[in-house]
Amino acid sequence: MSTYRKMLVAIDLTEEAPQVLDKAKAVADAHGAELMLV
């Protein structure tokens, strides 16, 4: 079984950033992972 424990997500301030954050949060929540942003 593969699961994420920590996720590192790099974002910028483009229009797509909020959607990227929403998706990353959903994946992290689904796996109980810690989400780190840079």
Phi and psi in degrees as GROMACS dihedral restraints (atoms count N, CA, C in turn):
[ dihedral_restraints ]
;  ai    aj    ak    al  type     phi  dphi    fc
    3     4     5     6     1   -98.0    20    10
    4     5     6     7     1   132.1    20    10
    6     7     8     9     1  -145.4    20    10
    7     8     9    10     1   153.4    20    10
    9    10    11    12     1   -91.9    20    10
   10    11    12    13     1   136.7    20    10
   12    13    14    15     1  -105.9    20    10
   13    14    15    16     1   -35.9    20    10
   15    16    17    18     1  -137.5    20    10
   16    17    18    19     1   141.2    20    10
   18    19    20    21     1  -127.9    20    10
   19    20    21    22     1   132.2    20    10
   21    22    23    24     1  -111.1    20    10
   22    23    24    25     1   121.0    20    10
   24    25    26    27     1  -121.9    20    10
   25    26    27    28     1   124.1    20    10
   27    28    29    30     1   -97.3    20    10
   28    29    30    31     1   127.6    20    10
   30    31    32    33     1  -130.0    20    10
   31    32    33    34     1   162.0    20    10
   33    34    35    36     1  -124.6    20    10
   34    35    36    37     1  -167.8    20    10
   36    37    38    39     1  -102.9    20    10
   37    38    39    40     1    31.2    20    10
   39    40    41    42     1   -77.3    20    10
   40    41    42    43     1   172.1    20    10
   42    43    44    45     1   -63.2    20    10
   43    44    45    46     1   -25.5    20    10
   45    46    47    48     1   -80.9    20    10
   46    47    48    49     1   -12.8    20    10
   48    49    50    51     1   -55.2    20    10
   49    50    51    52     1   -44.5    20    10
   51    52    53    54     1   -60.8    20    10
   52    53    54    55     1   -38.1    20    10
   54    55    56    57     1   -67.9    20    10
   55    56    57    58     1   -37.9    20    10
   57    58    59    60     1   -63.4    20    10
   58    59    60    61     1   -44.5    20    10
   60    61    62    63     1   -63.1    20    10
   61    62    63    64     1   -41.5    20    10
   63    64    65    66     1   -60.6    20    10
   64    65    66    67     1   -45.1    20    10
   66    67    68    69     1   -66.4    20    10
   67    68    69    70     1   -44.3    20    10
   69    70    71    72     1   -61.7    20    10
   70    71    72    73     1   -41.3    20    10
   72    73    74    75     1   -65.0    20    10
   73    74    75    76     1   -40.0    20    10
   75    76    77    78     1   -62.9    20    10
   76    77    78    79     1   -43.5    20    10
   78    79    80    81     1   -66.2    20    10
   79    80    81    82     1   -44.5    20    10
   81    82    83    84     1   -62.0    20    10
   82    83    84    85     1   -44.4    20    10
   84    85    86    87     1   -62.2    20    10
   85    86    87    88     1   -40.7    20    10
   87    88    89    90     1   -63.7    20    10
   88    89    90    91     1   -28.8    20    10
   90    91    92    93     1  -105.2    20    10
   91    92    93    94     1    -0.5    20    10
   93    94    95    96     1    65.5    20    10
   94    95    96    97     1    32.2    20    10
   96    97    98    99     1   -93.0    20    10
   97    98    99   100     1   154.9    20    10
   99   100   101   102     1   -81.7    20    10
  100   101   102   103     1   133.1    20    10
  102   103   104   105     1  -107.2    20    10
  103   104   105   106     1   123.8    20    10
  105   106   107   108     1  -119.5    20    10
  106   107   108   109     1   134.2    20    10
  108   109   110   111     1  -113.5    20    10
  109   110   111   112     1   141.8    20    10
